[in-house]
Amino acid sequence: MARLTTREIAERAGVSEGVIFYHFKDRAGLLLAVFMSGLQPVVVFSRIGIARESVRATLLEFGRAVEEFLDVGLDVLVAAQADTRVRVALAELMAADDLGPHRGIAALAAYLREQQQAGTIRRDAPVEVVASMVVGQCFFQSGQRKLTGHCRDVAWLEEMVDAVVMLLLPPAEVTTAADPR
């Protein structure tokens, strides 16, 4: 992706290169648009509210939205490192819009704090750490797939969420943590 030219992109899209320049100004503008488009699963998820039928279902849905973004976003982040203009433009965009993993971590931690107050999960659970673990697992899995083409011998999101739910639930409820409700 770092070496992909606007000419190649236009050919693959079946449009003239001028269309790319008209709509996106340059390659950097196109990559930024791809990055922002990739954010949509996470943005939509946070706008409709996080609460779902269970903590497990919420963690899985959130993790899948992050992975969906990373499947596109990591390509753009890697390509940006090879192009100074794109790297600077992406850094400026992320700073201006306060984008980054911290946003997902904060949103998930806020949901988990609500669950603590409702008594659904342990009151002593370190919610920021749990949220970081979920987002970190998503980065790891997506990065692993992109770097090696597979995730052999890697705990999957579902397995990690089941382990986290066992740690979050009050002791009497732990036996039902893996129930996919």
N, CA, C and O of each residue as an XYZ file, in Angstrom:
724
protein
N       0.821     -1.195      0.000
C       0.000      0.000      0.000
C       0.865      1.259      0.000
O       0.481      2.277     -0.576
N       2.019      1.193      0.638
C       2.890      2.365      0.706
C       3.341      2.808     -0.681
O       3.607      3.991     -0.893
N       3.431      1.874     -1.630
C       3.886      2.213     -2.978
C       2.743      2.345     -3.981
O       2.983      2.600     -5.161
N       1.532      2.177     -3.533
C       0.382      2.252     -4.418
C       0.220      3.691     -4.919
O       0.171      4.628     -4.122
N       0.137      3.859     -6.225
C       0.035      5.198     -6.800
C      -1.417      5.554     -7.077
O      -2.283      4.681     -7.124
N      -1.672      6.839     -7.259
C      -3.025      7.280     -7.603
C      -3.424      6.726     -8.962
O      -4.602      6.460     -9.198
N      -2.472      6.550     -9.847
C      -2.768      5.966    -11.165
C      -3.275      4.531    -10.992
O      -4.277      4.146    -11.596
N      -2.581      3.742    -10.166
C      -3.010      2.358     -9.927
C      -4.381      2.315     -9.254
O      -5.216      1.471     -9.583
N      -4.602      3.216     -8.324
C      -5.897      3.273     -7.633
C      -7.002      3.597     -8.630
O      -8.062      2.971     -8.610
N      -6.756      4.581     -9.507
C      -7.746      4.968    -10.516
C      -8.046      3.793    -11.446
O      -9.206      3.537    -11.769
N      -7.007      3.081    -11.876
C      -7.209      1.924    -12.754
C      -8.069      0.864    -12.061
O      -9.004      0.331    -12.659
N      -7.751      0.563    -10.802
C      -8.519     -0.447    -10.056
C      -9.963     -0.016     -9.845
O     -10.871     -0.848     -9.849
N     -10.176      1.278     -9.661
C     -11.528      1.802     -9.421
C     -12.296      2.023    -10.721
O     -13.509      2.235    -10.700
N     -11.592      1.973    -11.851
C     -12.245      2.182    -13.133
C     -12.618      3.632    -13.387
O     -13.618      3.917    -14.046
N     -11.807      4.553    -12.862
C     -12.029      5.985    -13.067
C     -10.733      6.625    -13.546
O      -9.674      5.998    -13.530
N     -10.829      7.863    -13.966
C      -9.607      8.567    -14.362
C      -8.884      9.059    -13.110
O      -9.498      9.264    -12.063
N      -7.594      9.241    -13.233
C      -6.805      9.739    -12.100
C      -7.293     11.128    -11.673
O      -7.196     11.495    -10.502
N      -7.819     11.897    -12.637
C      -8.344     13.226    -12.330
C      -9.492     13.189    -11.330
O      -9.667     14.126    -10.551
N     -10.271     12.119    -11.345
C     -11.387     11.978    -10.393
C     -10.842     11.927     -8.966
O     -11.417     12.524     -8.056
N      -9.740     11.217     -8.776
C      -9.130     11.142     -7.437
C      -8.677     12.518     -6.997
O      -8.916     12.920     -5.859
N      -8.024     13.240     -7.892
C      -7.535     14.576     -7.539
C      -8.692     15.544     -7.303
O      -8.607     16.414     -6.436
N      -9.768     15.397     -8.065
C     -10.926     16.266     -7.893
C     -11.560     16.065     -6.520
O     -11.874     17.031     -5.824
N     -11.746     14.802     -6.136
C     -12.439     14.505     -4.878
C     -11.539     14.538     -3.650
O     -11.994     14.889     -2.561
N     -10.273     14.177     -3.809
C      -9.408     14.011     -2.633
C      -8.160     14.886     -2.640
O      -7.386     14.855     -1.684
N      -7.951     15.654     -3.682
C      -6.825     16.570     -3.849
C      -5.530     15.847     -4.202
O      -4.862     16.210     -5.171
N      -5.170     14.824     -3.421
C      -3.930     14.093     -3.669
C      -3.995     12.731     -2.992
O      -5.012     12.367     -2.401
N      -2.902     11.985     -3.084
C      -2.847     10.647     -2.488
C      -3.073     10.710     -0.979
O      -3.763      9.861     -0.415
N      -2.496     11.709     -0.333
C      -2.665     11.869      1.111
C      -4.143     12.061      1.457
O      -4.643     11.462      2.409
N      -4.833     12.888      0.689
C      -6.256     13.114      0.924
C      -7.076     11.850      0.755
O      -8.021     11.605      1.505
N      -6.710     11.045     -0.240
C      -7.403      9.783     -0.464
C      -7.182      8.828      0.712
O      -8.130      8.211      1.199
N      -5.937      8.707      1.166
C      -5.646      7.811      2.291
C      -6.334      8.283      3.567
O      -6.802      7.461      4.355
N      -6.400      9.594      3.778
C      -7.110     10.116      4.952
C      -8.600      9.778      4.870
O      -9.221      9.435      5.876
N      -9.167      9.877      3.667
C     -10.581      9.531      3.494
C     -10.814      8.044      3.771
O     -11.820      7.673      4.376
N      -9.885      7.197      3.327
C      -9.994      5.765      3.596
C      -9.927      5.521      5.101
O     -10.702      4.732      5.640
N      -8.998      6.200      5.778
C      -8.842      6.056      7.226
C     -10.132      6.468      7.942
O     -10.618      5.742      8.809
N     -10.681      7.621      7.584
C     -11.895      8.108      8.237
C     -13.089      7.200      7.926
O     -13.941      6.983      8.787
N     -13.152      6.680      6.723
C     -14.214      5.748      6.369
C     -14.094      4.474      7.197
O     -15.098      3.915      7.637
N     -12.866      4.023      7.404
C     -12.634      2.830      8.211
C     -13.067      2.998      9.652
O     -13.379      2.013     10.322
N     -13.093      4.227     10.143
C     -13.508      4.506     11.522
C     -15.006      4.297     11.748
O     -15.444      4.173     12.892
N     -15.781      4.256     10.693
C     -17.231      4.226     10.823
C     -17.779      3.130     11.733
O     -18.703      3.410     12.497
N     -17.265      1.896     11.699
C     -17.825      0.891     12.619
C     -17.703      1.303     14.090
O     -18.609      1.058     14.887
N     -16.588      1.924     14.436
C     -16.377      2.345     15.823
C     -17.249      3.555     16.140
O     -17.838      3.627     17.219
N     -17.336      4.505     15.211
C     -18.138      5.709     15.421
C     -19.614      5.337     15.567
O     -20.286      5.801     16.487
N     -20.108      4.509     14.666
C     -21.511      4.096     14.734
C     -21.780      3.374     16.043
O     -22.794      3.624     16.695
N     -20.888      2.492     16.427
C     -21.061      1.738     17.669
C     -21.158      2.679     18.861
O     -22.017      2.496     19.723
N     -20.288      3.685     18.921
C     -20.303      4.590     20.073
C     -21.509      5.520     20.049
O     -21.988      5.919     21.111
N     -22.009      5.873     18.879
C     -23.168      6.771     18.788
C     -24.470      6.094     19.184
O     -25.347      6.740     19.758
N     -24.616      4.802     18.888
C     -25.876      4.139     19.213
C     -25.905      3.662     20.654
O     -26.913      3.127     21.115
N     -24.818      3.850     21.358
C     -24.759      3.426     22.749
C     -24.159      2.048     22.858
O     -24.369      1.191     22.000
N     -23.416      1.844     23.911
C     -22.671      0.603     24.038
C     -23.506     -0.525     24.626
O     -23.299     -1.683     24.263
N     -24.430     -0.232     25.508
C     -25.128     -1.297     26.248
C     -25.822     -2.289     25.325
O     -26.567     -1.905     24.424
N     -25.569     -3.544     25.557
C     -26.170     -4.646     24.823
C     -26.795     -5.598     25.829
O     -26.914     -5.274     27.010
N     -27.195     -6.776     25.355
C     -27.899     -7.706     26.235
C     -27.038     -8.274     27.342
O     -27.571     -8.696     28.368
N     -25.723     -8.302     27.173
C     -24.848     -8.798     28.231
C     -23.483     -8.138     28.105
O     -23.141     -7.592     27.056
N     -22.708     -8.192     29.179
C     -21.346     -7.640     29.150
C     -20.535     -8.366     28.086
O     -19.800     -7.737     27.325
N     -20.666     -9.682     28.029
C     -19.913    -10.460     27.039
C     -20.258    -10.009     25.622
O     -19.364     -9.772     24.810
N     -21.550     -9.890     25.325
C     -21.980     -9.479     23.989
C     -21.475     -8.081     23.655
O     -21.076     -7.813     22.521
N     -21.492     -7.195     24.640
C     -21.008     -5.837     24.421
C     -19.516     -5.834     24.127
O     -19.068     -5.168     23.194
N     -18.745     -6.574     24.917
C     -17.296     -6.621     24.695
C     -16.973     -7.206     23.321
O     -16.085     -6.713     22.625
N     -17.689     -8.248     22.937
C     -17.458     -8.857     21.615
C     -17.833     -7.900     20.485
O     -17.080     -7.752     19.522
N     -18.973     -7.262     20.597
C     -19.400     -6.335     19.537
C     -18.438     -5.158     19.437
O     -18.079     -4.736     18.337
N     -18.026     -4.637     20.568
C     -17.076     -3.532     20.571
C     -15.755     -3.986     19.937
O     -15.207     -3.297     19.077
N     -15.250     -5.145     20.366
C     -13.989     -5.661     19.828
C     -14.065     -5.887     18.333
O     -13.110     -5.596     17.613
N     -15.172     -6.397     17.862
C     -15.320     -6.624     16.415
C     -15.349     -5.309     15.650
O     -14.807     -5.226     14.548
N     -15.976     -4.278     16.219
C     -15.982     -2.966     15.567
C     -14.561     -2.404     15.489
O     -14.175     -1.834     14.468
N     -13.787     -2.561     16.557
C     -12.394     -2.091     16.547
C     -11.590     -2.870     15.520
O     -10.815     -2.279     14.768
N     -11.760     -4.182     15.475
C     -11.027     -4.989     14.487
C     -11.412     -4.606     13.062
O     -10.555     -4.552     12.181
N     -12.682     -4.344     12.835
C     -13.127     -3.937     11.496
C     -12.427     -2.642     11.080
O     -11.974     -2.510      9.942
N     -12.342     -1.687     12.012
C     -11.605     -0.459     11.718
C     -10.131     -0.753     11.449
O      -9.562     -0.247     10.482
N      -9.517     -1.563     12.297
C      -8.084     -1.830     12.164
C      -7.751     -2.555     10.870
O      -6.655     -2.385     10.336
N      -8.666     -3.352     10.359
C      -8.403     -4.034      9.097
C      -8.140     -3.039      7.974
O      -7.411     -3.353      7.033
N      -8.715     -1.855      8.057
C      -8.454     -0.785      7.091
C      -7.421      0.187      7.656
O      -6.464      0.556      6.977
N      -7.627      0.593      8.900
C      -6.804      1.636      9.510
C      -5.333      1.305      9.608
O      -4.490      2.178      9.405
N      -5.004      0.061      9.916
C      -3.587     -0.297     10.024
C      -2.876     -0.187      8.687
O      -1.708      0.197      8.639
N      -3.570     -0.520      7.593
C      -2.965     -0.359      6.269
C      -2.610      1.101      6.020
O      -1.526      1.408      5.524
N      -3.523      1.993      6.365
C      -3.277      3.420      6.159
C      -2.154      3.904      7.076
O      -1.290      4.667      6.643
N      -2.158      3.470      8.333
C      -1.102      3.877      9.260
C       0.274      3.419      8.780
O       1.250      4.163      8.881
N       0.349      2.202      8.262
C       1.626      1.698      7.746
C       2.028      2.471      6.495
O       3.186      2.864      6.357
N       1.085      2.693      5.582
C       1.385      3.447      4.363
C       1.829      4.862      4.710
O       2.712      5.415      4.053
N       1.232      5.442      5.721
C       1.591      6.809      6.121
C       3.049      6.914      6.565
O       3.684      7.952      6.379
N       3.571      5.853      7.143
C       4.959      5.895      7.611
C       5.946      5.979      6.451
O       7.078      6.427      6.633
N       5.525      5.552      5.260
C       6.403      5.567      4.096
C       6.293      6.864      3.291
O       7.041      7.065      2.334
N       5.374      7.735      3.672
C       5.136      8.961      2.911
C       5.024     10.126      3.901
O       4.053     10.222      4.651
N       6.010     10.991      3.894
C       6.065     12.086      4.871
C       4.802     12.935      4.845
O       4.265     13.274      5.899
N       4.314     13.286      3.641
C       3.106     14.125      3.558
C       1.905     13.434      4.182
O       1.137     14.055      4.916
N       1.744     12.149      3.893
C       0.611     11.408      4.449
C       0.772     11.265      5.958
O      -0.195     11.416      6.704
N       1.988     10.975      6.410
C       2.232     10.819      7.850
C       1.892     12.099      8.597
O       1.229     12.054      9.634
N       2.341     13.243      8.081
C       2.065     14.532      8.734
C       0.569     14.837      8.702
O      -0.007     15.253      9.706
N      -0.056     14.626      7.538
C      -1.494     14.906      7.415
C      -2.304     14.017      8.357
O      -3.251     14.483      8.991
N      -1.935     12.747      8.449
C      -2.651     11.833      9.339
C      -2.439     12.222     10.801
O      -3.381     12.200     11.593
N      -1.213     12.575     11.156
C      -0.931     12.998     12.535
C      -1.728     14.257     12.884
O      -2.264     14.371     13.987
N      -1.804     15.197     11.946
C      -2.572     16.426     12.193
C      -4.059     16.124     12.349
O      -4.725     16.676     13.226
N      -4.575     15.239     11.489
C      -5.981     14.854     11.575
C      -6.274     14.176     12.908
O      -7.268     14.489     13.565
N      -5.420     13.264     13.299
C      -5.638     12.541     14.555
C      -5.556     13.482     15.751
O      -6.329     13.346     16.699
N      -4.629     14.432     15.716
C      -4.506     15.394     16.815
C      -5.718     16.334     16.853
O      -6.274     16.596     17.920
N      -6.120     16.837     15.687
C      -7.232     17.788     15.618
C      -8.544     17.146     16.068
O      -9.345     17.782     16.753
N      -8.763     15.892     15.684
C     -10.015     15.213     16.032
C      -9.885     14.339     17.274
O     -10.815     13.611     17.623
N      -8.731     14.409     17.944
C      -8.461     13.622     19.151
C      -8.732     12.143     18.915
O      -9.415     11.490     19.704
N      -8.184     11.622     17.814
C      -8.372     10.219     17.458
C      -7.234      9.381     18.002
O      -6.108      9.857     18.144
N      -7.532      8.152     18.301
C      -6.516      7.218     18.781
C      -7.169      6.163     19.645
O      -8.349      6.264     19.980
N      -6.400      5.150     20.006
C      -6.958      4.054     20.807
C      -7.535      4.520     22.135
O      -8.431      3.876     22.681
N      -7.031      5.631     22.661
C      -7.521      6.123     23.951
C      -9.018      6.417     23.925
O      -9.692      6.310     24.950
N      -9.538      6.786     22.758
C     -10.976      7.078     22.657
C     -11.812      5.817     22.866
O     -12.799      5.836     23.600
N     -11.418      4.737     22.226
C     -12.136      3.478     22.399
C     -12.008      2.953     23.811
O     -12.971      2.442     24.383
N     -10.812      3.079     24.374
C     -10.574      2.631     25.747
C     -11.457      3.417     26.715
O     -12.060      2.839     27.619
N     -11.532      4.732     26.523
C     -12.347      5.574     27.402
C     -13.832      5.216     27.292
O     -14.531      5.139     28.302
N     -14.311      5.000     26.064
C     -15.726      4.662     25.871
C     -16.060      3.321     26.515
O     -17.085      3.189     27.183
N     -15.206      2.338     26.319
C     -15.459      1.022     26.898
C     -15.338      1.066     28.420
O     -16.125      0.425     29.116
N     -14.373      1.806     28.943
C     -14.224      1.941     30.393
C     -15.452      2.619     31.003
O     -15.891      2.241     32.089
N     -16.008      3.617     30.314
C     -17.213      4.289     30.811
C     -18.380      3.299     30.882
O     -19.130      3.290     31.858
N     -18.530      2.470     29.851
C     -19.573      1.439     29.868
C     -19.356      0.491     31.051
O     -20.300      0.165     31.770
N     -18.119      0.053     31.248
C     -17.831     -0.876     32.343
C     -18.073     -0.230     33.709
O     -18.520     -0.907     34.635
N     -17.786      1.066     33.848
C     -18.089      1.767     35.102
C     -19.601      1.768     35.359
O     -20.043      1.592     36.494
N     -20.392      1.968     34.291
C     -21.853      1.909     34.432
C     -22.283      0.525     34.913
O     -23.180      0.399     35.746
N     -21.642     -0.500     34.386
C     -21.962     -1.868     34.801
C     -21.563     -2.108     36.256
O     -22.240     -2.845     36.972
N     -20.477     -1.493     36.691
C     -20.091     -1.589     38.104
C     -21.161     -0.956     38.985
O     -21.571     -1.534     39.992
N     -21.609      0.232     38.599
C     -22.628      0.926     39.392
C     -23.942      0.148     39.420
O     -24.676      0.199     40.407
N     -24.235     -0.569     38.341
C     -25.459     -1.372     38.279
C     -25.299     -2.705     39.009
O     -26.272     -3.438     39.186
N     -24.073     -3.019     39.432
C     -23.828     -4.268     40.139
C     -23.673     -5.474     39.223
O     -23.663     -6.611     39.694
N     -23.555     -5.244     37.939
C     -23.420     -6.332     36.972
C     -22.029     -6.946     37.001
O     -21.865     -8.151     36.810
N     -21.028     -6.100     37.242
C     -19.654     -6.593     37.327
C     -19.050     -6.159     38.662
O     -19.592     -5.300     39.357
N     -17.939     -6.758     38.994
C     -17.283     -6.471     40.274
C     -16.959     -4.986     40.420
O     -16.494     -4.343     39.479
N     -17.207     -4.464     41.590
C     -16.939     -3.048     41.857
C     -15.438     -2.748     41.915
O     -15.027     -1.602     41.731
N     -14.619     -3.774     42.169
C     -13.175     -3.555     42.270
C     -12.434     -3.858     40.963
O     -11.204     -3.860     40.937
N     -13.171     -4.110     39.891
C     -12.539     -4.415     38.602
C     -11.852     -3.167     38.050
O     -12.443     -2.087     38.065
N     -10.617     -3.292     37.563
C      -9.901     -2.150     36.976
C     -10.385     -1.912     35.542
O      -9.798     -2.430     34.592
N     -11.441     -1.136     35.391
C     -12.125     -1.023     34.103
C     -11.249     -0.449     32.990
O     -11.383     -0.858     31.837
N     -10.364      0.481     33.307
C      -9.481      1.032     32.271
C      -8.518     -0.045     31.766
O      -8.210     -0.110     30.576
N      -8.053     -0.882     32.683
C      -7.150     -1.973     32.292
C      -7.902     -2.975     31.420
O      -7.373     -3.434     30.408
N      -9.113     -3.312     31.801
C      -9.913     -4.249     31.019
C     -10.170     -3.677     29.625
O     -10.029     -4.384     28.628
N     -10.542     -2.409     29.556
C     -10.787     -1.775     28.253
C      -9.510     -1.771     27.409
O      -9.562     -2.009     26.203
N      -8.381     -1.505     28.033
C      -7.095     -1.539     27.316
C      -6.790     -2.939     26.804
O      -6.257     -3.102     25.706
N      -7.126     -3.942     27.594
C      -6.896     -5.325     27.178
C      -7.717     -5.666     25.934
O      -7.208     -6.303     25.012
N      -8.972     -5.249     25.904
C      -9.836     -5.553     24.760
C      -9.303     -4.844     23.511
O      -9.144     -5.472     22.464
N      -9.029     -3.555     23.615
C      -8.509     -2.808     22.461
C      -7.146     -3.354     22.048
O      -6.869     -3.494     20.857
N      -6.299     -3.659     23.019
C      -4.974     -4.212     22.721
C      -5.057     -5.548     22.008
O      -4.277     -5.804     21.091
N      -5.982     -6.402     22.408
C      -6.160     -7.702     21.746
C      -6.571     -7.495     20.291
O      -6.123     -8.220     19.403
N      -7.415     -6.516     20.058
C      -7.844     -6.222     18.684
C      -6.655     -5.773     17.838
O      -6.489     -6.230     16.707
N      -5.827     -4.878     18.386
C      -4.619     -4.436     17.675
C      -3.709     -5.630     17.401
O      -3.180     -5.779     16.299
N      -3.535     -6.471     18.406
C      -2.645     -7.622     18.262
C      -3.137     -8.559     17.168
O      -2.366     -8.951     16.292
N      -4.417     -8.921     17.211
C      -4.956     -9.851     16.220
C      -4.889     -9.277     14.812
O      -4.461     -9.960     13.881
N      -5.306     -8.034     14.653
C      -5.286     -7.432     13.326
C      -3.849     -7.304     12.820
O      -3.565     -7.612     11.662
N      -2.954     -6.854     13.680
C      -1.544     -6.735     13.297
C      -0.927     -8.081     12.969
O      -0.163     -8.202     12.011
N      -1.255     -9.087     13.755
C      -0.730    -10.436     13.520
C      -1.180    -10.947     12.154
O      -0.382    -11.500     11.397
N      -2.465    -10.759     11.844
C      -2.973    -11.201     10.535
C      -2.266    -10.474      9.399
O      -1.934    -11.082      8.382
N      -2.034     -9.175      9.570
C      -1.404     -8.391      8.511
C       0.083     -8.711      8.363
O       0.608     -8.728      7.250
N       0.750     -8.959      9.469
C       2.196     -9.228      9.414
C       2.530    -10.650      8.985
O       3.494    -10.870      8.252
N       1.739    -11.615      9.437
C       2.079    -13.014      9.167
C       1.055    -13.728      8.289
O       1.331    -14.809      7.769
N      -0.119    -13.132      8.123
C      -1.161    -13.769      7.337
C      -1.995    -14.778      8.114
O      -2.878    -15.422      7.548
N      -1.724    -14.919      9.391
C      -2.490    -15.864     10.208
C      -2.424    -15.451     11.668
O      -1.688    -14.539     12.045
N      -3.212    -16.147     12.482
C      -3.223    -15.919     13.940
C      -3.067    -17.244     14.666
O      -3.645    -17.436     15.735
N      -2.291    -18.159     14.098
C      -2.080    -19.449     14.760
C      -1.513    -19.246     16.157
O      -0.665    -18.381     16.375
N      -1.982    -20.039     17.087
C      -1.499    -20.015     18.471
C      -1.704    -18.664     19.153
O      -0.971    -18.317     20.080
N      -2.696    -17.903     18.697
C      -3.031    -16.618     19.302
C      -4.432    -16.742     19.884
O      -5.339    -17.245     19.222
N      -4.610    -16.287     21.113
C      -5.948    -16.288     21.702
C      -6.840    -15.361     20.870
O      -6.464    -14.228     20.573
N      -7.989    -15.842     20.509
C      -8.921    -15.048     19.722
C      -9.676    -14.092     20.616
O      -9.709    -14.262     21.834
N     -10.277    -13.094     20.018
C     -11.063    -12.106     20.749
C     -12.091    -12.782     21.651
O     -12.245    -12.399     22.811
N     -12.792    -13.782     21.127
C     -13.826    -14.462     21.913
C     -13.236    -15.114     23.161
O     -13.819    -15.028     24.242
N     -12.087    -15.765     23.016
C     -11.444    -16.414     24.166
C     -10.997    -15.384     25.193
O     -11.154    -15.589     26.397
N     -10.442    -14.280     24.716
C      -9.993    -13.231     25.626
C     -11.186    -12.607     26.344
O     -11.120    -12.351     27.547
N     -12.272    -12.362     25.620
C     -13.476    -11.788     26.236
C     -14.034    -12.739     27.284
O     -14.431    -12.295     28.361
N     -14.075    -14.037     26.994
C     -14.557    -14.997     27.991
C     -13.705    -14.948     29.258
O     -14.237    -15.001     30.367
N     -12.393    -14.845     29.097
C     -11.503    -14.758     30.262
C     -11.743    -13.466     31.032
O     -11.766    -13.470     32.263
N     -11.920    -12.367     30.316
C     -12.162    -11.073     30.963
C     -13.499    -11.099     31.701
O     -13.595    -10.604     32.824
N     -14.517    -11.665     31.086
C     -15.833    -11.735     31.733
C     -15.739    -12.545     33.018
O     -16.351    -12.183     34.023
N     -14.978    -13.641     32.998
C     -14.812    -14.437     34.230
C     -14.183    -13.594     35.337
O     -14.525    -13.748     36.510
N     -13.268    -12.707     34.965
C     -12.621    -11.854     35.961
C     -13.538    -10.721     36.432
O     -13.418    -10.253     37.564
N     -14.444    -10.288     35.572
C     -15.325     -9.166     35.893
C     -16.558     -9.547     36.709
O     -17.025     -8.775     37.547
N     -17.070    -10.731     36.456
C     -18.314    -11.109     37.117
C     -18.107    -11.363     38.604
O     -17.052    -11.838     39.021
N     -19.116    -11.046     39.391
C     -19.044    -11.408     40.799
C     -18.864    -12.932     40.904
O     -19.381    -13.662     40.059
N     -18.152    -13.419     41.909
C     -17.811    -14.851     42.012
C     -18.964    -15.820     41.796
O     -18.753    -16.862     41.174
N     -20.152    -15.540     42.266
C     -21.270    -16.470     42.131
C     -21.704    -16.644     40.680
O     -22.325    -17.651     40.340
N     -21.390    -15.679     39.821
C     -21.844    -15.723     38.442
C     -20.780    -16.231     37.477
O     -21.064    -16.384     36.289
N     -19.589    -16.492     37.937
C     -18.484    -16.867     37.060
C     -18.784    -18.122     36.261
O     -18.343    -18.230     35.116
N     -19.504    -19.056     36.812
C     -19.764    -20.315     36.102
C     -20.541    -20.121     34.820
O     -20.509    -21.005     33.963
N     -21.250    -18.992     34.638
C     -22.019    -18.762     33.426
C     -21.319    -17.787     32.469
O     -21.915    -17.384     31.469
N     -20.092    -17.408     32.748
C     -19.396    -16.403     31.953
C     -19.256    -16.799     30.494
O     -19.383    -15.948     29.614
N     -18.999    -18.063     30.219
C     -18.784    -18.490     28.839
C     -20.087    -18.757     28.094
O     -20.063    -19.090     26.909
N     -21.225    -18.617     28.772
C     -22.524    -18.806     28.135
C     -22.743    -17.715     27.090
O     -22.743    -16.537     27.448
N     -22.929    -18.056     25.813
C     -23.002    -17.054     24.760
C     -24.282    -16.225     24.737
O     -24.436    -15.397     23.840
N     -25.181    -16.400     25.653
C     -26.447    -15.637     25.749
C     -26.737    -14.812     24.535
O     -27.759    -14.128     24.483
